[in-house]
């Protein structure tokens, strides 16, 4: 049944029903200019121009049909997720976002599957909002590669990981600040091309080498952008860990294979490395829709052409297109239904 599905796990949403930031706040807000286009603003500054698929569920579903994608996992626009995690009004802002994401999913006929966001992960407010996300029907949350300046293996985030495990919530990790600050060069090609991938690799290293996955092996965590440069850097990280801990240090390869990564690497030739490092059952379809025009269709075609080109075995295609996403989300297919059904939404 899952073979007929295709689930894009890396897409973003920002609804018109979001409350406006308070006076003087730098929280992102949406300005709709035409039925087809708008702007994301931060205060009075333009953050980026956007297409209507960002907020219009019907237009989004039309684009999915054109791309041959049956379902999307929608998560907040990263700048909104960052604001919720760091702003004084983050709790209110996160509630607005999560309500908006849940409403979009409800309007989609089961084709949109939602992830929420949290105020200051690790706080009591975050724990309460995570429970509320699950009650809304969201399957987990999106967090940044760092959270309010904390790396993901920070002691201040230990309670957050316990809560995710206890509530059976999946976690999607996305770069913050557009990759700015992750490397010494800034702007243009450096932030998008190197900063984001380096930032994601740092997050993966914190999870694998910082003890998070060793302490919480049941966590379901997915990394955007193929896990960044982590797959290639892993052997050197393993050597460095061995030098630091001595000859009896345990290996980390099995922990790395607990992570999920999306397919958004813009080069099919990287798929074999991802499959070897994380395992073929940990690869997920991803497109960053709607920010890269036509990437949803290209992402599906890339997975299929990787088989034709001998880069992936044919048997992996149903997994990458859908089955692995079902596992990440904690879903199963109910016979006779066209949409995934949750095995359990309760802890």
N, C-alpha and C positions, 0 to 999 in steps of 0.2 A: 504493500500500500504506500509506504514511504517513498518508493522508487518514482512515483509520479509527482512528487513534491519537489519544489526548489525553495529554499528558505535563505534569504539574504539577512545575515545577522548584524551587519554593520550599516545601519541607516539612521538618519537623524530627523527629528520632528520638532517644530515650534509652532504651537497653535495660536490662532487669533483670540482664543478665549483666555490667554494668559493675562494676569493682572499687570498693569503698568508698574515699573519701579517707582518707589517713593521719590518725591521731589529732591533733585540733586544726586540721586543714587546713580551709580554707573552700571547697574544691572542691564543686561541686554533686553531690548524691546523690538518688536516687529512693526514695521511700517509697510502697509500694503499700498502700492502705487497703482497697480492695474490688476485685473483678474489673473494675469500671468506672471507678475513680477513684483518684488518688494525689496526692502532693505532691512537688515539687522543693524540696529544702532546700539552703541554703548554711550549712554548719556546723550550728548548732541553730536557725537562723532560716528561716522559711518564705519561699521565693522566689516560688512560684506554685503554685496548684492545677492539676492536669492530668487529662486524660481518658486512658483506657486505650489509645486509638489511638497515644499517644506511644510505648508499649513493646510493645503486642500486635500482632504482624504480621497475624494473622487478622482482628482487629477493624479494622485499618487497611485491609486489602483489601476488607472488607465496605463500609466507608465510601466507598472509591474506586468500588466498583460502584454504589452509590446515587447518587454524583455524576456517573457517566458518565466517570470518569477511568481510563484503561487502565494508566498507569504514573506513578510518582512518582520524583522525584529526592529522596533523603533525605540531609539534612546534619545535623551535630550541633546540638543546642540551643545557641544563641549563647553562653550563659553557660558552657557546657562548653568550647566552642571558645576562649573568652577565657581560661579557666583553663589550658588546655593551652599556650597561647601565652605565659603570663606566670609560671606557678608554678614553684618549684624542682623539683617532681616532674613537670613538664610532659611530658617525654619518655615516662615510664611512662603517664601519664594519656592522652596522645594515642594510644599504642599500644592501650590498652584501648578507647578510643572507636572507633578504626578497625576493630579486630577485631569489635566489637559491630555496627557498621554493616554490615560485610561479611557477618557471620552472618545478619543480618536480610535482606539481599538474597538470600542463598542459600536462605532459607526461603520466599521469595516467589514462586517459580516464574518468575522473570525479570521480575516487575512492579515491583520496587524497584531503583533504580539509585543507587549510593552515591557520596557525596563524604566525604572524611575531614577531618582537621584536623592541625595541625602544632605542635610545640613551637618557640617562638621562631623564626618564619620568618626566613630569612637565615643561620641557624646551620648547623653541620655536622650536628647532630642532626636538624634540619628537612629537610635535603637527603636524609639517609638514610631518614627516615620518608616523604618524598614518593615515593621509589623503592619503599618497602614498600607504600604505598597502591596504587600501580599494580600491583604483584605480587598484591595481594589482590583485584584486579578493580575497584577504585574508579576513577572517571573523573577525579578531580581533588580539590580541597580547597576548603573554606570558610575564608575569613579575615575579619577585622574591617575596618571602614572605617578604622581605624588599628590598628597592631600593636604592642602593648607601648608605646604612646605615640608611635610613629613614624607619620608620614603615609606614604601609599603611594608617594610619589616620593622617600622618604628614601634617601640613598646606601647605608645599611645594608641595604636590601632589594633592591639591584640583583642580588645573586646569586640571591635567591629568584625573581625574574622570569626570569632566565636558565634556572634549573632547570625552571621551569614550561614554558617554551618548548621546552627540550631534551627533556623527557619527554612533551610533547604533553598536558599536564594542563590541564584547564579550572579556572577559579577563580570561585567564587561569593562576592561581597562583601556582607556583612551588617552593619548598625549594631551598635556595641558599647555596653555599659552602658545598654541600653534607651533610647538617645538622650540620656541625662543628660549635661549639661555642654556640649552642642553650641551651646546658646543661653543667654542670661542668665537666663531663667525656668526653673524646675525643677519636676518633679513633675506628676502627673496628666496633663492634656491637653497640657502643653507638651512633655514628654519623648516621648510617643507620637506626638503630632500634628505637632510642629514639630521637635523635637530629632532624631528618627530621619531625617526627610527632609532636614534640613540636613546632618547627619553624612554621609549618603549622597552628597549633592551635593559636599561637600568631598572625599570620596574620588574621585568622578568627575573633579573638577577637577584633582586631583593626577595622575590617570592621563592625562588629555588635555593639560593645560597644563604638567605637571611633567616631561614627556619620557618617561614609561614606554612609552606606545603608539608614540611616534615611534621609540624604540629597539627595541621588540619588537612589530612589527605583526602577528605571527602569534599572539599571545596571544589566548585565548578567555576573556573576562572578562564575567561577568554581575553586574548590580547589583540588589539587592532593591528592592522598593517603587517600581518604575518609575524608578529612578535618583534618587529623592527630588526635590528642587527643581531639579536640574541642567538639565533640558530648558528650563525657563522662564528660568533664570539665564544660560544659555549666551550669548545676545547681549551681555549686559553684561560677561561674562567675556572675550569676544572683543574688545570695545572696550577693556577695561582692559589686555589683553595687547598690543594694538596701541599704546596710549599708552606702555606701558613699553618696548616694543621698537623703536618707530619705524615709519614708513610702509611699510617693506619687510618687515615681519614676516609670516611665513607664516600663513595661516588654519588653523583647527583643526577645521573642520566635518567634514572627512573622517576625522580621528582620532576624533571623537565617534561617528561611525557605525561604528567598530570595536567599540564596546561593545554588549552585550546588556542588556536590562532586562526585568524581569517586569511582569505586568499588574496587580499588586496596588496600585491607586491609588484604589479605592472610588468612582470616577466615570468612567463610560464616555466622558464628554465630553473627557477628557484623552487618549484614545487617538490622535486625529489629531495632537496635538502630539508625542507619543512617536514616532509613525510618521514624522513630518516630521524630527524631530531625529536619530533613530537609524536610521531606515529600517524598513520593514515586516518585513524579514527578520531583524530584531534584537529583535522583541517575543516574549516567552515567557509562557506560562500560569503564573501563580503564585497561591498561596492562603494561605501561612503555616500550613497544616494541621499539627497539629490544634488550633492555638491560637485560631482564629476559627471557632466552630461554624457549619457549613453553608457556609463560605466557598468550599470547593472547588467545590460545585455552582454557587454564585453566580458564581464566576470563569469557569466554562465558559459559563454563560448570558450573562454580560456580553459576552464576545467575540462570541457569535452575535447578540445583540441590537444590538451596535454596527453590524453590517451592516444589519439591518432599519432602524435609525435613521439610516442614511447616514453613519455616522462612520468606517467602514472599508469598503474594497471587499471584495466576497465572495471574491475570489481570495486575500485575505490570511488567511482563516480556517484552512485546513490548515496554513499556516506557523506562525501564533500558537499553535495547539493542539498541534502536534507537530513539524513539519519543522524549525522554527528550533531547537527543543530538541535534535534529533538533531545539527544542525550544531554547536551549542554543546558538546555532549558528545563530539563526534568520532565519531558513530555513523552507520551506514547501515542501511537495511532490507534484509535478506536475503529474496529471494522465497520465499513459502510459509511464512513464520514470523510468529507473532503478537507477537514481542518484537524490539526492536532488537538488532542485532548490531554489535560494534565493528569498525571498519575496521582498527584496529591498537591494541593495548594497549602496544606496545613503543615506545621512543623512535624 
